[in-house]
C-alpha cells in the first residue's frame, strides 16, 4: 500500500509496512507429529488434526514421547504447540518452557547416543 503526503507540493511516497500474514490452523491440509519411539525418532503424517490427536492419545501407554507438531498451511510446514488453555498464565509458561527444554534434552541425548554407536562401529 502507498499513500501520498497531502501537503501541497510534497510528493513523497509514504509506505506502510506489510503485516505478516497470520497462520490459520483451520487452513491446514495435513498434520505431522514427530515423536520418539524408544530411542528412535519418527514422524507420522495425518490428514486431519483429529486423526493426529487420536494417534497421540493411543501412544501414551508405550515408550513414546511427543517432540513436535506441525501443520501444513500455504505449502509450508509450520510448527505449533497445543496449549492446555486458551489463556496463558505464568504456570502455563513454565510448563511450555519445561516441555521445550525436555524435548531439546531428549533430542541431544539421542544425537549423542547415535554418535557413540557410529563411533563404536
N, C-alpha and C positions, 0 to 999 in steps of 0.2 A: 504494500500500500504506500502511496505517496501523497503528501499534502504540500501545497504551495503556501508560503507565508503571505498573509493577506495585506501586508503593508504595501502602499503604493511604491512602485519602482523596485521592490525587492523580489527577486525571482529565485531565491534559494529554495532548494528542494529539501524538505524535512522528511525523513523516512522513519517509519515505525518499525521496531524490531518485530520479527515474526515470533509468535509464541510457539513453543514446542507443542506438537500435537499430543494430546493425551491418549494413552493406550487404553482401549476399552476391552476388557476381557470378554465381553459379550460378542465381540467380533472375531474371537479366536476360532480357527478352523481345525486345530489339533492341540493336544497337550502332551507334554513329555515329563516323565518322572525319572530322576537319577537317584539311585539308591545303592547301598552296599548289601550284598547277599553273602554273609560270612565275611570274607576278605576280598571278594570280587566286586568291583564297581560295575554296575549295569545300568542300562536305561531302557525305558519302555515307552512307546508312543500310544496315545489313545485318541479316539475320535471325539470324545466328549469329556468334560470335567467330571461328570457323574461317574463315568467308567473308571477314570483315574482314582477318584475317591474310593470307589468300591474295591479296586485292586489294593489300594493303600490300607484300607481297614482290614482286609483279609490277611495282610502280611505281618501284622503286629505280633502274632503269636510265634513267629520264627526268628531266626537270626537275621533281622532286617533292620536297616537304618536308612531313613529317608535323607537324601542330601539336598537336592534342588528340584524345583518345579518350574516348568516353562510353558508358556502359551505362544502359539504360532499366530501372530497378528501382522497383517500387512507384509507378508512374505519374509518375516523375520522372527526368530525365537527370542522371547522376552522372559527373563527370569522374574518370578514373583514369589511371594510368601503368603500363606494363608494365616490370617490373624484369628485369634480366639474371639475377638470382639471388634465391632466397628470403631470403638473408641480406644485410643492407645494411652494408657496411664503408665506411670513410671514402672510399675510391676511388669507390664507387658513389654516395655522397652528393655528391661532387664532380661526377660525371657528371650526376646529376639536376639539380644547380644549373646546370651548363653548358647542358644541354638547355633548361631553363626560361628562362634568360637569352637563349639564341639565339632561341627562339620569340617572346619578347617583343620582341626587337630586330627580327626579321623582320616581325612584325605592325605595329610602329611605323613601319618603313620603308615598308610597303605603304600605311599610312594617310597618310603624308607625300606619297608619290608620287600617290595618288589626289587629295589636296587640290591638289597642283600642277597636275594635269591639269584638274581642275574650275576652277581659277583661270585657266588659260590659255584656256578656252572663252569 
